[in-house]
């Protein structure tokens, strides 16, 4: 299981700031986690669907869609521009 965090406008649109998810079967990458989230439909599809823009960090390090995600990792999604 991985911990997924949502920040700023993503948290507002999804109505959740933190959750624990079972990793999808097969290859565990940021891209597979995004596909898993998008498959929920509704706001998830809107936030993570084609053309959506977000940044991601795995265990506090900036990552790309090909980055590996393991059980017990923390995956954080946030919009590309956030305020301080």
C-alpha positions in Angstrom: 0.0 0.0 0.0 1.2 3.5 -0.8 0.2 6.8 0.8 -1.1 9.4 -1.7 -1.2 13.0 -0.9 -3.1 15.7 -2.8 -2.3 19.4 -2.4 -3.9 22.8 -3.2 -6.4 22.8 -6.0 -6.2 19.0 -6.5 -7.2 18.5 -2.8 -10.1 20.9 -3.3 -11.3 19.3 -6.5 -11.0 15.7 -5.2 -12.3 16.4 -1.7 -9.5 14.5 0.0 -6.0 15.4 1.1 -4.6 12.0 2.0 -5.4 8.3 1.4 -3.8 4.9 1.4 -4.2 2.9 -1.8 -3.4 -0.6 -2.9 -0.9 -0.4 -5.7 -2.3 -1.6 -9.1 -1.2 -5.0 -10.3 1.9 -5.2 -12.4 4.5 -2.5 -12.9 4.4 0.1 -10.1 5.2 3.5 -11.5 3.8 6.9 -11.1 2.1 6.4 -14.4 0.4 3.2 -13.2 -0.8 5.0 -10.0 -2.2 7.9 -12.1 -4.0 5.4 -14.4 -5.4 3.7 -11.3 -6.7 7.0 -9.9 -8.1 8.2 -13.3 -10.1 4.9 -13.6 -12.2 6.1 -10.6 -13.9 8.5 -13.0 -15.6 11.8 -12.1 -13.2 14.4 -10.7 -10.4 11.8 -10.7 -10.6 11.5 -14.4 -10.7 15.2 -14.8 -7.7 15.8 -12.5 -5.5 13.0 -13.9 -6.8 12.6 -17.5 -5.2 13.6 -20.8 -4.2 17.2 -20.8 -4.2 17.6 -17.0 -1.2 19.3 -15.5 0.3 18.3 -12.2 3.6 17.7 -10.5 4.5 14.6 -8.4 7.0 13.7 -5.8 7.9 10.2 -4.5 9.2 10.2 -1.0 9.8 14.0 -1.1 11.8 13.9 -4.3 10.5 15.3 -7.5 9.6 12.5 -9.9 8.4 11.8 -13.4 5.7 9.3 -14.7 8.3 6.6 -15.1 9.5 6.8 -11.5 9.1 3.5 -9.5 6.6 3.4 -6.7 6.9 0.7 -4.0 4.8 -0.3 -1.1 5.1 2.1 1.8 6.1 5.0 -0.5 4.6 8.4 -0.3 3.3 9.8 -3.6 2.4 13.5 -3.5 0.5 15.3 -6.3 0.2 19.0 -6.6 -0.5 21.6 -9.3 2.5 23.0 -11.1 2.2 26.4 -9.4 1.5 26.7 -5.7 1.6 29.6 -3.4 3.6 29.9 -0.2 
